Amino acid sequence: MKNVEIKARIRDLDDFASRLKTLKPEKPQVLVQEDVFFRIARGRLKLRVLGPRSGELIYYERPDAAGPKASEYEIARTSEPGKLRAVLTAALGVRGIVKKVRLVALAGQTRIHLDEVGGLGLFMELEVVLRPGQNISEGTAIARDLTKKLGIRKSDLVSGAYLDLLEKKGRP
């Protein structure tokens, strides 16, 4: 599966929230997530724990660059995230853990995330989920348009994953 992503810091929550409302997204959903990243040679592999009986194993490759970037990913759902975590930890080792509370809103084909990330603060992510046959340049144009509508400044764009930011702060 493919999408185009943008990640940015949120400096003014009220401004972001009011701009998000103008997009008239579907009813937002709040998720509490713990992402356990495992040590692998290329790409990223994380187990997203959503609860004791719900999780997703996600492998993805994406360039570490600010602004719109293409991401290729695979997801496998599990009803036993604790057991899967134990197996992957034994086999690969844990690189780090990211804890966050995520508000997810859907606007057209784009998932808009407002994330409160433990140890980092507030962020926004756009994930333009590409439709079959849709090219990356179309997804990039959608992401750039939403970035403008949400008032995201170029200086607030983030490259890499939340884990990378935590590692830079010395908190894997």
For each residue, the residues with C-beta under 8 A, 3 or more apart:
1: 72 73 74 75 129
2: 70 71 72 73 130 136 139
3: 70 71 73 127 128 129 130 139
4: 68 69 70 71 126 127 128 130 136 139 140 142 143
5: 62 68 69 71 125 126 127 128 143
6: 67 68 69 125 126 143 146 147 152 157
7: 123 124 125 157 158 159
8: 123 124 147 152 153 156 157 158
9: 121 122 123 124 156 158
10: 13 16 114 121 122 123 124 156
11: 156
12: 15 16
13: 10 16 17 122
14: 17 18
15: 12 18 19 151
16: 10 12 13 19 20 114 124 150 151
17: 13 14 20 21 114
18: 14 15 21 22
19: 15 16 22 23 149 150 151
20: 16 17 23 25 105 112 114 150
21: 17 18 24
22: 18 19 149
23: 19 20 105 107 112 146 149 150
24: 21 107
25: 20 28 105 106 107 112
26: 105 106 107
27: 105
28: 25 103 104 105
29: 103 104 105
30: 101 102 103 104
31: 50 101 102 103 104
32: 50 100 101 102
33: 48 49 50 99 100 101 102
34: 48 49 97 98 99
35: 46 47 48 49 97 98 99 100 162 163
36: 46 47 49 85 88 89 94 97
37: 44 45 46 94 95 96 97 98 161 163
38: 45 46 47 88 89 92 93 94 95
39: 92 93 94 95
40: 43 44 45 92
41:
42: 61
43: 40 59 60 61
44: 37 40 59 60 61 62 161 163
45: 37 38 40 57 58 59 88 92
46: 35 36 37 38 57 58
47: 35 36 38 55 56 57 58 78 81 84 85 88
48: 33 34 35 55 56 57 58
49: 33 34 35 36 54 55 81 85
50: 31 32 33 54 55 56 81
51: 54 55 81
52: 81 82
53: 79 80 81
54: 49 50 51 77 78 79 81
55: 47 48 49 50 51 77 78 79 80 81 84 85
56: 47 48 50 75 76 77 78
57: 45 46 47 48 75 76 77 78 84 88
58: 45 46 47 48 73 74 75
59: 43 44 45 73 74
60: 43 44 71 72 73 74
61: 42 43 44 71 72 73
62: 5 44 69 70 71 72
63: 69 70
64: 159 160 161 164
65: 69 159
66: 154 157 158 159
67: 6 154 157
68: 4 5 6 139 140 143 144
69: 4 5 6 62 63 65
70: 2 3 4 62 63 136 139
71: 2 3 4 5 60 61 62 127
72: 1 2 60 61 62
73: 1 2 3 58 59 60 61
74: 1 58 59 60
75: 1 56 57 58
76: 56 57
77: 54 55 56 57
78: 47 54 55 56 57 81 84
79: 53 54 55
80: 53 55 83 84
81: 47 49 50 51 52 53 54 55 78 84 85
82: 52 85 86
83: 80 86 87
84: 47 55 57 78 80 81 87 88
85: 36 47 49 55 81 82 88 89
86: 82 83 89 90
87: 83 84 90 91
88: 36 38 45 47 57 84 85 91 92
89: 36 38 85 86 92 93 94
90: 86 87
91: 87 88
92: 38 39 40 45 88 89
93: 38 39 89
94: 36 37 38 39 89 97
95: 37 38 39 163 172
96: 37 163 166 167 172
97: 34 35 36 37 94 172
98: 34 35 37 117 118 161 162 163 166
99: 33 34 35 117 118
100: 32 33 35 115 116 117 118 162
101: 30 31 32 33 115 116
102: 30 31 32 33 113 114 115 116
103: 28 29 30 31 113 114 115
104: 28 29 30 31 111 112 113
105: 20 23 25 26 27 28 29 111 112 114
106: 25 26 110 111 112
107: 23 24 25 26 110 112 146
108: 142
109: 128 129 130 131 142
110: 106 107 126 127 128 129 142 143 146
111: 104 105 106 125 126 127 129
112: 20 23 25 104 105 106 107 124 125 126 146 150
113: 102 103 104 123 124 125 126 127
114: 10 16 17 20 102 103 105 122 123 124
115: 100 101 102 103 122 123 124 125 162
116: 100 101 102 121 122
117: 98 99 100 120 121 122 123 162 165
118: 98 99 100
119: 166 169 171
120: 117 123 162 165 166 169
121: 9 10 116 117
122: 9 10 13 114 115 116 117
123: 7 8 9 10 113 114 115 117 120 158 162
124: 7 8 9 10 16 112 113 114 115 150 152
125: 5 6 7 111 112 113 115
126: 4 5 6 110 111 112 113 143 146 147
127: 3 4 5 71 110 111 113
128: 3 4 5 109 110 139 140 142 143 146
129: 1 3 109 110 111
130: 2 3 4 109 134 135 136 138 139
131: 109 134
132:
133:
134: 130 131 138 139
135: 130 138 139
136: 2 4 70 130 139 140
137: 140 141
138: 130 134 135 141 142
139: 2 3 4 68 70 128 130 134 135 136 142 143
140: 4 68 128 136 137 143 144
141: 137 138 144 145
142: 4 108 109 110 128 138 139 145 146
143: 4 5 6 68 110 126 128 139 140 146 147
144: 68 140 141 147 148
145: 141 142 148 149
146: 6 23 107 110 112 126 128 142 143 149 150
147: 6 8 126 143 144 150 152
148: 144 145 151 152
149: 19 22 23 145 146
150: 16 19 20 23 112 124 146 147
151: 15 16 19 148
152: 6 8 124 147 148 156 157
153: 8 156 157
154: 66 67 157
155:
156: 8 9 10 11 152 153
157: 6 7 8 66 67 152 153 154
158: 7 8 9 66 123 165
159: 7 64 65 66 164
160: 64 163 164 165
161: 37 44 64 98 164 165
162: 35 98 100 115 117 120 123 165 166
163: 35 37 44 95 96 98 160 166 167 172
164: 64 159 160 161 167 168
165: 117 120 158 160 161 162 168 169
166: 96 98 119 120 162 163 169 171 172
167: 96 163 164 170 171 172
168: 164 165
169: 119 120 165 166
170: 167
171: 119 166 167
172: 95 96 97 163 166 167
